[in-house]
Amino acid sequence: MEKSAIILSGGMDSTTLLYYLLTKKKANNIIAISFNYGQRHKKELECAKILCQKMKVAHRIIDISSLNKVLVSALTTDSVEVPEGWYDESNMKQTVVPNRNMIMLSIATGVAISNGANTLYYGAHAGDHVIYPDCRPEFYQALAKAIEKCHFEPVYLKAPFINMTKADIVKLGLELNVPYKLTWSCYKGQERPCLKCGTCSERVEAFYKAGVKDPLLTSKEWQVALSIWKERLATKKEES
Ligand SMILES: [Zn+2]
């Protein structure tokens, strides 16, 4: 297999994608790229680092945090609170970093080419589409076309999970023995997952639907997270 690059956030999706490439696709020449975009949840970068060390994958962390001065989002701006609730609620739009994926994919493409890679992978999935425009298939397809033409030789952008739900990703990851205990999702940047923010809810739902406890959480945290999630689900059904 030729050399490839992957955008690795340290969360569940991109980590599963890394394991998928290493085991199912037998990719042995891979470089992982992470971004420090000034996110509150720096823990995910630590997770990415640890995962790469564990899997002996070359890793670059690129600091684009200076962009925070000009891009506003609850993920990066201390004055904007991280909202709690479901991803499809309008308040979750506050967590959209404007054009984040195009910025990251564009830089990662340059890094991939500089490292001799001709394929760039990223872990966008079906659950992202509702809220994040730059995770939707239309965006991905349009950008893939541009990236293919950006250099002398074609560069391929691939998002193998684009039509999978997060629960599907967890199911695949469990088959691949992904150490989910070493991944991080919560947006709040606390010592432990808050269990309430959009990404915590989404993570609980994915593990619940996959029929397993989230290994990152203690049994007690898992019970609390499940009850918050189920309560929200009930309220949502009542509303609709
Ligand atoms: Zn959280």
Boltz pocket constraint, residues with backbone or C-beta under 6 A from the ligand:
constraints:
  - pocket:
      binder: B
      contacts: [[A, 185], [A, 186], [A, 187], [A, 188], [A, 193], [A, 194], [A, 195], [A, 196], [A, 197], [A, 198], [A, 199], [A, 200]]
      max_distance: 6.0
